[in-house]
Structures are given as structure tokens and as C-alpha cells.
Amino acid sequence: MWGRADRAVKLLGRNIPSELLRRNILRMTEGVDPKISRRLCIKPQQDLQSKSRAASGVPGYKPTDWERRFLLWAGHFKKPEDIPETVSIETVRAAKTTLRVKFSYVMIALTILGCIIMVVRGKQAMKRHESLTNINLEKKAQWRMESTSAKP
């Protein structure tokens, strides 16, 4: 540890005696467990216990109606009657993640299907000699005819 402090002082280019630095560090860490003093943020034990309990998947979350539907659609439960009053939040999150993935697959499939349909329709239009250029030229010719016929 002292080698790091000495290196830091040298890097900073300051002329601080290493013994003075050691005394200051010892005074700051006096009465502190060395494992804890290395952390940047020390959280209270109560918060750590509540997080570990929630992360372990202990039931205790009451799902909303939509979350119950998500649990059914994701396949976690077969029937609405099978869903208990309280489930773990991890189960609900897993169901939402599963539905996001399924929704993404459906959107990918619909995009590919739409592209195929547009290609087929474009080829059919080319066989009929329909193109945007021809359609625009026909419209402009029609407008010219209307404007000349409208003039007395």
C-alpha cells in the first residue's frame, strides 16, 4: 500500500515526505476495517439485506392485471387461476423480457413479409409498365389538357 502512495506522490511531483503521508493515512483509517476502507461507498447493512432478499426471488410482489396477462402470454402459467396472489418480481421481469423477445421476433417477421410483398407488387407493376415516372407524366399531361380546355 505504501508503494502506491509513494508512487502517487511522485506522479504528482510534490515533495511530501512519505512518513508524513503514512501518518495521515493511518490517522484517516484508524479504527476502520481494511476491507471496508477500500470501498468508495459504504451502504447500510439494512439496504444490503433487503436487496439480497429481493434478488433471491422470494415471493412478495402483487402483480397488476397487465402483469398477470404477461405471465400467461409468456407461458409461466397455464391458466389465470394458476397465478398466485403474490409472485417474485424476478418472475414478472422474466415474463416481460420473454414478451419483448417474442414481440421483436414478430416485428422482424412482419418487416420481412412487408419487404417481400413490396418486391412482388413492384415486379407486377413493372410488367404492366407502371412506374412513378410514367404516372407523374400522365398526371401532368392531364393537368395541361384540363388547363387548356378550361381557357375560353
Contact map, one row per residue, 1 for C-alpha under 8 A:
11111000000000000000000000000000000000000000000000000000000000000000000000000000000000000000000000000000000000000000000000000000000000000000000000000000
11111100000000000000010000000000000000000000000000000000000000000000000000000000000000000000000000000000000000000000000000000000000000000000000000000000
11111110000000000000000000000000000000000000000000000000000000000000000000000000000000000000000000000000000000000000000000000000000000000000000000000000
11111111000000000000000000000000000000000000000000000000000000000000000000000000000000000000000000000000000000000000000000000000000000000000000000000000
11111111100000000100100000000000000000000000000000000000000000000000000000000000000000000000000000000000000000000000000000000000000000000000000000000000
01111111110000000100000000000000000000000000000000000000000000000000000000000000000000000000000000000000000000000000000000000000000000000000000000000000
00111111111000000000000000000000000000000000000000000000000000000000000000000000000000000000000000000000000000000000000000000000000000000000000000000000
00011111111100000000000000000000000000000000000000000000000000000000000000000000000000000000000000000000000000000000000000000000000000000000000000000000
00001111111111110000000000000000000000000000000000000000000000000000000000000000000000000000000000000000000000000000000000000000000000000000000000000000
00000111111111100000000000000000000000000000000000000000000000000000000000000000000000000000000000000000000000000000000000000000000000000000000000000000
00000011111111000000000000000000000000000000000000000000000000000000000000000000000000000000000000000000000000000000000000000000000000000000000000000000
00000001111111000000000000000000000000000000000000000000000000000000000000000000000000000000000000000000000000000000000000000000000000000000000000000000
00000000111111100000000000000000000000000000000000000000000000000000000000000000000000000000000000000000000000000000000000000000000000000000000000000000
00000000111111110000000000000000000000000000000000000000000000000000000000000000000000000000000000000000000000000000000000000000000000000000000000000000
00000000110011111000000000000000000000000000000000000000000000000000000000000000000000000000000000000000000000000000000000000000000000000000000000000000
00000000100001111101100000000000000000000000000000000000000000000000000000000000000000000000000000000000000000000000000000000000000000000000000000000000
00000000000000111111100000000000000000000000000000000000000000000000000000000000000000000000000000000000000000000000000000000000000000000000000000000000
00001100000000011111110000000000000000000000000000000000000000000000000000000000000000000000000000000000000000000000000000000000000000000000000000000000
00000000000000001111111000000000000000000000000000000000000000000000000000000000000000000000000000000000000000000000000000000000000000000000000000000000
00000000000000011111111100000000000000000000000000000000000000000000000000000000000000000000000000000000000000000000000000000000000000000000000000000000
00001000000000011111111110000000000000000000000000000000000000000000000000000000000000000000000000000000000000000000000000000000000000000000000000000000
01000000000000000111111111000000000000000000000000000000000000000000000000000000000000000000000000000000000000000000000000000000000000000000000000000000
00000000000000000011111111100000000000000000000000000000000000000000000000000000000000000000000000000000000000000000000000000000000000000000000000000000
00000000000000000001111111110000000000000000000000000000000000000000000000000000000000000000000000000000000000000000000000000000000000000000000000000000
00000000000000000000111111111000000000000000000000000000000000000000000000000000000000000000000000000000000000000000000000000000000000000000000000000000
00000000000000000000011111111100000000000000000000000000000000000000000000000000000000000000000000000000000000000000000000000000000000000000000000000000
00000000000000000000001111111100000000000000000000000000000000000000000000000000000000000000000000000000000000000000000000000000000000000000000000000000
00000000000000000000000111111100000000000000000000000000000000000000000000000000000000000000000000000000000000000000000000000000000000000000000000000000
00000000000000000000000011111111010010000000000000000000000000000000000000000000000000000000000000000000000000000000000000000000000000000000000000000000
00000000000000000000000001111111000000000000000000000000000000000000000000000000000000000000000000000000000000000000000000000000000000000000000000000000
00000000000000000000000000001111100000000000000000000000000000000000000000000000000000000000000000000000000000000000000000000000000000000000000000000000
00000000000000000000000000001111110110000000000000000000000000000000000000000000000000000000000000000000000000000000000000000000000000000000000000000000
00000000000000000000000000000011111110000000000000000000000000000000000000000000000000000000000000000000000000000000000000000000000000000000000000000000
00000000000000000000000000001001111111000000000000000000000000000000000000000000000000000000000000000000000000000000000000000000000000000000000000000000
00000000000000000000000000000000111111100000000000000000000000000000000000000000000000000000000000000000000000000000000000000000000000000000000000000000
00000000000000000000000000000001111111100100000000000000000000000000000000000000000000000000000000000000000000000000000000000000000000000000000000000000
00000000000000000000000000001001111111110000000000000000000000000000000000000000000000000000000000000000000000000000000000000000000000000000000000000000
00000000000000000000000000000000011111110000000000000000000000000000000000000000000000000000000000000000000000000000000000000000000000000000000000000000
00000000000000000000000000000000001111111100000000000000000000000000000000000000000000000000000000000000000000000000000000000000000000000000000000000000
00000000000000000000000000000000000011111100000000000000000000000000000000000000000000000000000000000000000000000000000000000000000000000000000000000000
00000000000000000000000000000000000000111110000000000000000000000000000000000000000000000000000000000000000000000000000000000000000000000000000000000000
00000000000000000000000000000000000100111111000000000000000000000000000000000000000000000000000000000000000000000000000000000000000000000000000000000000
00000000000000000000000000000000000000001111101100000000000000000000000000000000000000000000000000000000000000000000000000000000000000000000000000000000
00000000000000000000000000000000000000000111111100000000000000000000000000000000000000000000000000000000000000000000000000000000000000000000000000000000
00000000000000000000000000000000000000000011111110000000000000000000000000000000000000000000000000000000000000000000000000000000000000000000000000000000
00000000000000000000000000000000000000000001111111000000000000000000000000000000000000000000000000000000000000000000000000000000000000000000000000000000
00000000000000000000000000000000000000000011111111100000000000000000000000000000000000000000000000000000000000000000000000000000000000000000000000000000
00000000000000000000000000000000000000000011111111110000000000000000000000000000000000000000000000000000000000000000000000000000000000000000000000000000
00000000000000000000000000000000000000000000111111111000000000000000000000000000000000000000000000000000000000000000000000000000000000000000000000000000
00000000000000000000000000000000000000000000011111111100000000000000000000000000000000000000000000000000000000000000000000000000000000000000000000000000
00000000000000000000000000000000000000000000001111111110000000000000000000000000000000000000000000000000000000000000000000000000000000000000000000000000
00000000000000000000000000000000000000000000000111111111000000000000000000000000000000000000000000000000000000000000000000000000000000000000000000000000
00000000000000000000000000000000000000000000000011111111110000000000000000000000000000000000000000000000000000000000000000000000000000000000000000000000
00000000000000000000000000000000000000000000000001111111110000000000000000000000000000011000000000000000000000000000000000000000000000000000000000000000
00000000000000000000000000000000000000000000000000111111110000000000000000000000000000000100000000000000000000000000000000000000000000000000000000000000
00000000000000000000000000000000000000000000000000011111110000000000000000000000000000000000000000000000000000000000000000000000000000000000000000000000
00000000000000000000000000000000000000000000000000001111111000000000000000000000000000011110000000000000000000000000000000000000000000000000000000000000
00000000000000000000000000000000000000000000000000001111111100000000000000000000000000110000000000000000000000000000000000000000000000000000000000000000
00000000000000000000000000000000000000000000000000000000111110000000000000000000000001111000000000000000000000000000000000000000000000000000000000000000
00000000000000000000000000000000000000000000000000000000011111000000000000000000000001111000000000000000000000000000000000000000000000000000000000000000
00000000000000000000000000000000000000000000000000000000001111100000000000000000000001111000000000000000000000000000000000000000000000000000000000000000
00000000000000000000000000000000000000000000000000000000000111110000000000000000000011100000000000000000000000000000000000000000000000000000000000000000
00000000000000000000000000000000000000000000000000000000000011111111000000000000000011100001000000000000000000000000000000000000000000000000000000000000
00000000000000000000000000000000000000000000000000000000000001111111000000000000000000000000000000000000000000000000000000000000000000000000000000000000
00000000000000000000000000000000000000000000000000000000000000111111100000000000000000000000000000000000000000000000000000000000000000000000000000000000
00000000000000000000000000000000000000000000000000000000000000111111110000000000000000000000000000000000000000000000000000000000000000000000000000000000
00000000000000000000000000000000000000000000000000000000000000111111111000000000000000000001000000000000000000000000000000000000000000000000000000000000
00000000000000000000000000000000000000000000000000000000000000111111111100000001001000000000000000000000000000000000000000000000000000000000000000000000
00000000000000000000000000000000000000000000000000000000000000001111111110000000000000000000000000000000000000000000000000000000000000000000000000000000
00000000000000000000000000000000000000000000000000000000000000000111111111000000000000000001001100100000000000000000000000000000000000000000000000000000
00000000000000000000000000000000000000000000000000000000000000000011111111111000000000000001001100000000000000000000000000000000000000000000000000000000
00000000000000000000000000000000000000000000000000000000000000000001111111111111000000000000000000000000000000000000000000000000000000000000000000000000
00000000000000000000000000000000000000000000000000000000000000000000111111110000000000000000000000100000000000000000000000000000000000000000000000000000
00000000000000000000000000000000000000000000000000000000000000000000011111110000000000000000001101100000000000000000000000000000000000000000000000000000
00000000000000000000000000000000000000000000000000000000000000000000001111111100000000000000001000000000000000000000000000000000000000000000000000000000
00000000000000000000000000000000000000000000000000000000000000000000001111111100000000000000001000000000000000000000000000000000000000000000000000000000
00000000000000000000000000000000000000000000000000000000000000000000001100111111011000000000000000000000000000000000000000000000000000000000000000000000
00000000000000000000000000000000000000000000000000000000000000000000000100111111010000000000000000000000000000000000000000000000000000000000000000000000
00000000000000000000000000000000000000000000000000000000000000000000000100001111111000000000000000000000000000000000000000000000000000000000000000000000
00000000000000000000000000000000000000000000000000000000000000000001000100001111111000000000000000000000000000000000000000000000000000000000000000000000
00000000000000000000000000000000000000000000000000000000000000000000000000000011111100000000000000000000000000000000000000000000000000000000000000000000
00000000000000000000000000000000000000000000000000000000000000000000000000001111111100000000000000000000000000000000000000000000000000000000000000000000
00000000000000000000000000000000000000000000000000000000000000000001000000001011111110000000000000000000000000000000000000000000000000000000000000000000
00000000000000000000000000000000000000000000000000000000000000000000000000000000111111100000000000000000000000000000000000000000000000000000000000000000
00000000000000000000000000000000000000000000000000000000000001100000000000000000001111100000000000000000000000000000000000000000000000000000000000000000
00000000000000000000000000000000000000000000000000000000001111100000000000000000000111110000000000000000000000000000000000000000000000000000000000000000
00000000000000000000000000000000000000000000000000000000011111100000000000000000000111111011000000000000000000000000000000000000000000000000000000000000
00000000000000000000000000000000000000000000000000000100111110000000000000000000000001111111000000000000000000000000000000000000000000000000000000000000
00000000000000000000000000000000000000000000000000000100101110000000000000000000000000111111100000000000000000000000000000000000000000000000000000000000
00000000000000000000000000000000000000000000000000000010100000000000000000000000000000011111110000000000000000000000000000000000000000000000000000000000
00000000000000000000000000000000000000000000000000000000100000000000000000000000000000111111111000000000000000000000000000000000000000000000000000000000
00000000000000000000000000000000000000000000000000000000000000100010011000000000000000111111111100000000000000000000000000000000000000000000000000000000
00000000000000000000000000000000000000000000000000000000000000000000000000000000000000001111111110000000000000000000000000000000000000000000000000000000
00000000000000000000000000000000000000000000000000000000000000000000000000000000000000000111111111000000000000000000000000000000000000000000000000000000
00000000000000000000000000000000000000000000000000000000000000000000011001110000000000000011111111100000000000000000000000000000000000000000000000000000
00000000000000000000000000000000000000000000000000000000000000000000011001000000000000000001111111110000000000000000000000000000000000000000000000000000
00000000000000000000000000000000000000000000000000000000000000000000000000000000000000000000111111111000000000000000000000000000000000000000000000000000
00000000000000000000000000000000000000000000000000000000000000000000000001000000000000000000011111111100000000000000000000000000000000000000000000000000
00000000000000000000000000000000000000000000000000000000000000000000010011000000000000000000001111111110000000000000000000000000000000000000000000000000
00000000000000000000000000000000000000000000000000000000000000000000000000000000000000000000000111111111000000000000000000000000000000000000000000000000
00000000000000000000000000000000000000000000000000000000000000000000000000000000000000000000000011111111100000000000000000000000000000000000000000000000
00000000000000000000000000000000000000000000000000000000000000000000000000000000000000000000000001111111110000000000000000000000000000000000000000000000
00000000000000000000000000000000000000000000000000000000000000000000000000000000000000000000000000111111111000000000000000000000000000000000000000000000
00000000000000000000000000000000000000000000000000000000000000000000000000000000000000000000000000011111111100000000000000000000000000000000000000000000
00000000000000000000000000000000000000000000000000000000000000000000000000000000000000000000000000001111111110000000000000000000000000000000000000000000
00000000000000000000000000000000000000000000000000000000000000000000000000000000000000000000000000000111111111000000000000000000000000000000000000000000
00000000000000000000000000000000000000000000000000000000000000000000000000000000000000000000000000000011111111100000000000000000000000000000000000000000
00000000000000000000000000000000000000000000000000000000000000000000000000000000000000000000000000000001111111110000000000000000000000000000000000000000
00000000000000000000000000000000000000000000000000000000000000000000000000000000000000000000000000000000111111111000000000000000000000000000000000000000
00000000000000000000000000000000000000000000000000000000000000000000000000000000000000000000000000000000011111111100000000000000000000000000000000000000
00000000000000000000000000000000000000000000000000000000000000000000000000000000000000000000000000000000001111111110000000000000000000000000000000000000
00000000000000000000000000000000000000000000000000000000000000000000000000000000000000000000000000000000000111111111000000000000000000000000000000000000
00000000000000000000000000000000000000000000000000000000000000000000000000000000000000000000000000000000000011111111100000000000000000000000000000000000
00000000000000000000000000000000000000000000000000000000000000000000000000000000000000000000000000000000000001111111110000000000000000000000000000000000
00000000000000000000000000000000000000000000000000000000000000000000000000000000000000000000000000000000000000111111111000000000000000000000000000000000
00000000000000000000000000000000000000000000000000000000000000000000000000000000000000000000000000000000000000011111111100000000000000000000000000000000
00000000000000000000000000000000000000000000000000000000000000000000000000000000000000000000000000000000000000001111111110000000000000000000000000000000
00000000000000000000000000000000000000000000000000000000000000000000000000000000000000000000000000000000000000000111111111000000000000000000000000000000
00000000000000000000000000000000000000000000000000000000000000000000000000000000000000000000000000000000000000000011111111100000000000000000000000000000
00000000000000000000000000000000000000000000000000000000000000000000000000000000000000000000000000000000000000000001111111110000000000000000000000000000
00000000000000000000000000000000000000000000000000000000000000000000000000000000000000000000000000000000000000000000111111111000000000000000000000000000
00000000000000000000000000000000000000000000000000000000000000000000000000000000000000000000000000000000000000000000011111111100000000000000000000000000
00000000000000000000000000000000000000000000000000000000000000000000000000000000000000000000000000000000000000000000001111111110000000000000000000000000
00000000000000000000000000000000000000000000000000000000000000000000000000000000000000000000000000000000000000000000000111111111000000000000000000000000
00000000000000000000000000000000000000000000000000000000000000000000000000000000000000000000000000000000000000000000000011111111111000000000000000000000
00000000000000000000000000000000000000000000000000000000000000000000000000000000000000000000000000000000000000000000000001111111111000000000000000000000
00000000000000000000000000000000000000000000000000000000000000000000000000000000000000000000000000000000000000000000000000111111110000000000000000000000
00000000000000000000000000000000000000000000000000000000000000000000000000000000000000000000000000000000000000000000000000011111110000000000000000000000
00000000000000000000000000000000000000000000000000000000000000000000000000000000000000000000000000000000000000000000000000001111111000000000000000000000
00000000000000000000000000000000000000000000000000000000000000000000000000000000000000000000000000000000000000000000000000001111111101100000000000000000
00000000000000000000000000000000000000000000000000000000000000000000000000000000000000000000000000000000000000000000000000001100111111100000000000000000
00000000000000000000000000000000000000000000000000000000000000000000000000000000000000000000000000000000000000000000000000000000011111110000000000000000
00000000000000000000000000000000000000000000000000000000000000000000000000000000000000000000000000000000000000000000000000000000001111111000000000000000
00000000000000000000000000000000000000000000000000000000000000000000000000000000000000000000000000000000000000000000000000000000011111111100000000000000
00000000000000000000000000000000000000000000000000000000000000000000000000000000000000000000000000000000000000000000000000000000011111111110000000000000
00000000000000000000000000000000000000000000000000000000000000000000000000000000000000000000000000000000000000000000000000000000000111111111000000000000
00000000000000000000000000000000000000000000000000000000000000000000000000000000000000000000000000000000000000000000000000000000000011111111100000000000
00000000000000000000000000000000000000000000000000000000000000000000000000000000000000000000000000000000000000000000000000000000000001111111110000000000
00000000000000000000000000000000000000000000000000000000000000000000000000000000000000000000000000000000000000000000000000000000000000111111111000000000
00000000000000000000000000000000000000000000000000000000000000000000000000000000000000000000000000000000000000000000000000000000000000011111111100000000
00000000000000000000000000000000000000000000000000000000000000000000000000000000000000000000000000000000000000000000000000000000000000001111111110000000
00000000000000000000000000000000000000000000000000000000000000000000000000000000000000000000000000000000000000000000000000000000000000000111111111000000
00000000000000000000000000000000000000000000000000000000000000000000000000000000000000000000000000000000000000000000000000000000000000000011111111100000
00000000000000000000000000000000000000000000000000000000000000000000000000000000000000000000000000000000000000000000000000000000000000000001111111110000
00000000000000000000000000000000000000000000000000000000000000000000000000000000000000000000000000000000000000000000000000000000000000000000111111111000
00000000000000000000000000000000000000000000000000000000000000000000000000000000000000000000000000000000000000000000000000000000000000000000011111111100
00000000000000000000000000000000000000000000000000000000000000000000000000000000000000000000000000000000000000000000000000000000000000000000001111111110
00000000000000000000000000000000000000000000000000000000000000000000000000000000000000000000000000000000000000000000000000000000000000000000000111111110
00000000000000000000000000000000000000000000000000000000000000000000000000000000000000000000000000000000000000000000000000000000000000000000000011111111
00000000000000000000000000000000000000000000000000000000000000000000000000000000000000000000000000000000000000000000000000000000000000000000000001111111
00000000000000000000000000000000000000000000000000000000000000000000000000000000000000000000000000000000000000000000000000000000000000000000000000111111
00000000000000000000000000000000000000000000000000000000000000000000000000000000000000000000000000000000000000000000000000000000000000000000000000001111
